Amino acid sequence: MLKSLFSKSAGIPPAKLPQLNAFVDVIVGGRPARSVTVESIGAKGIVTKEVLGKPGEPAVFVYQAASGRYRAQTKIASVAAASTVFEMPKKVSLIGAAAAGGAQKRQSVRLDALVNGQWRFAPNGMGSGEWIKCTFRDISRGGCSLIIDRPLKTHAQVEVRMQLKNGAEPLALLGEVMRHDVIAASGKHSHGLRFHGIRPAEDQAIVEFINRRQADLRSRGLA
């Protein structure tokens, strides 16, 4: 039934549309991208969490679907207290083929190294309050582990700041807490973060940092 619904309303196969409960990067009115969760998909359109703009504003979705990575143009149909309804896109464009096993492995590479930095809460995707010292490890293009003295709730939104290259500006990223563990040896709290709305320059900075650290480890015979 779902397949026929999409065929009649937009003519786009479900495999090319955002998936339920998946994260999508949304650019509304040319403003910075926001990464939000798809709450529902149906005849009325695509519903995401958070109020992202006003009815009638143009929007662009960038997301990973089963058959590849896509970009879709749409606009806001309506907004509610904590969600936004977007019109069903009439056309989507393929911007990246579905990742093969090797490509997926490269995307998931994490660097098991400690990096000092700072964090603060980011309610509604906007960082606020004073920066607090922290430690990061397991840094990847998709997220990292945030190690601090207190526990955070799952799905809490935070902003993190890390120095990945000497002389360069610190990298400030938004993240969502996906899991929490207590480190038995130290009593500190480790939080698995998923980055939201990563821009190409930020992604490249993370890749270069990982490559530099791995090359250094290889030169010392540690990797």
Residue pairs with C-beta under 8 A, 6 or more apart in sequence:
2 14
3 13
3 14
5 42
5 43
6 12
6 13
6 14
6 17
6 88
7 13
9 43
9 88
10 88
10 89
10 90
11 90
12 88
12 89
12 90
12 91
12 92
13 67
15 65
15 66
15 67
16 65
16 67
16 68
16 70
16 92
16 94
17 41
17 46
17 65
17 72
17 89
17 92
18 24
18 38
18 41
18 46
18 61
18 63
18 65
18 72
19 38
19 65
19 66
20 38
20 39
20 40
20 41
21 37
21 38
21 39
22 37
22 38
22 63
22 64
23 35
23 36
23 37
23 38
23 63
23 194
23 196
24 35
24 36
24 37
24 38
24 48
24 61
24 62
24 63
25 33
25 34
25 35
25 61
25 62
25 63
25 196
25 197
26 33
26 34
26 35
26 36
26 48
26 52
26 59
26 60
26 61
26 62
26 86
27 33
27 34
27 59
27 60
27 62
28 34
28 52
28 53
28 57
28 58
28 59
28 76
29 53
29 57
29 58
29 59
31 53
32 197
33 62
33 197
33 199
34 50
34 52
34 125
34 196
34 197
35 174
35 195
35 196
35 197
36 48
36 49
36 50
36 52
36 84
36 196
37 48
37 49
38 46
38 47
38 48
39 47
39 48
39 49
39 83
40 46
40 47
41 47
43 88
44 77
44 85
45 74
45 77
45 85
45 86
45 87
45 88
46 61
46 74
46 85
46 86
46 88
47 83
47 84
47 85
47 86
48 83
48 84
48 86
49 82
49 83
50 82
50 83
50 84
50 124
50 125
51 79
51 80
51 81
51 82
51 83
51 84
52 59
52 76
52 79
52 84
53 59
53 76
53 79
53 84
54 76
54 79
55 76
55 77
55 78
55 79
56 75
56 76
57 75
57 76
58 73
58 74
58 75
59 73
59 74
59 75
59 76
59 86
60 71
60 72
60 73
60 74
61 70
61 71
61 72
61 73
61 74
61 86
61 89
62 69
62 70
62 71
62 95
63 69
63 70
63 72
64 70
66 98
67 98
68 94
68 95
68 96
68 97
68 98
69 94
69 95
69 96
69 97
70 92
70 93
70 94
70 95
71 92
71 93
71 95
72 89
72 91
72 92
72 93
73 89
73 91
74 86
74 87
74 88
74 89
75 86
75 87
76 84
76 85
76 86
76 87
77 85
77 86
77 87
78 84
78 85
79 85
99 107
107 141
107 142
108 140
108 142
109 140
109 141
109 210
110 138
110 139
110 140
110 144
111 138
111 139
111 140
111 209
111 210
111 213
111 214
112 137
112 138
113 137
113 139
113 213
114 135
114 136
114 137
115 135
115 136
115 137
115 139
115 162
115 163
115 164
116 133
116 134
116 135
116 136
116 162
116 163
117 133
117 134
117 135
117 136
117 160
117 161
117 162
117 163
117 170
118 131
118 132
118 133
118 134
118 160
118 161
118 162
119 131
119 132
119 134
119 146
119 148
119 158
119 159
119 160
119 161
120 127
120 128
120 129
120 130
120 131
120 132
120 158
120 159
121 127
121 128
121 129
121 156
121 157
121 158
121 159
122 128
122 157
122 158
122 159
122 174
123 157
124 157
125 157
125 174
125 196
125 197
127 158
127 159
127 172
127 174
131 161
132 148
134 146
134 147
134 148
134 160
135 147
135 148
136 144
136 145
136 146
136 147
136 160
136 162
137 144
137 145
137 147
138 144
138 145
139 162
139 206
139 209
139 210
140 206
140 210
141 195
141 198
141 203
141 206
141 207
142 194
142 195
143 175
143 178
143 192
143 193
143 194
143 195
144 160
144 175
144 193
144 195
145 190
145 191
145 192
145 193
146 152
146 158
146 160
146 175
146 177
146 190
146 191
146 193
147 183
147 188
147 189
147 190
147 191
148 188
148 189
148 191
149 188
149 189
150 189
151 180
151 182
151 189
151 191
152 158
152 177
152 180
152 189
152 191
153 177
154 177
154 178
154 179
154 180
155 176
155 177
155 178
156 176
156 177
157 174
157 175
157 176
157 177
157 196
158 174
158 175
158 176
158 177
158 193
159 172
159 173
159 174
159 175
160 172
160 173
160 175
160 193
161 170
161 171
161 172
161 173
162 170
162 171
162 173
163 170
163 171
164 171
164 205
164 206
164 208
164 209
165 205
165 208
165 209
165 212
168 205
171 202
171 205
171 206
173 195
173 196
173 198
173 202
174 195
174 196
174 197
175 193
175 194
175 195
175 196
176 193
176 194
176 196
177 191
177 192
177 193
178 192
178 193
178 194
179 191
179 192
180 189
180 190
180 191
180 192
181 189
181 190
181 191
181 192
182 188
182 189
182 190
183 189
183 190
198 206
214 223
217 223
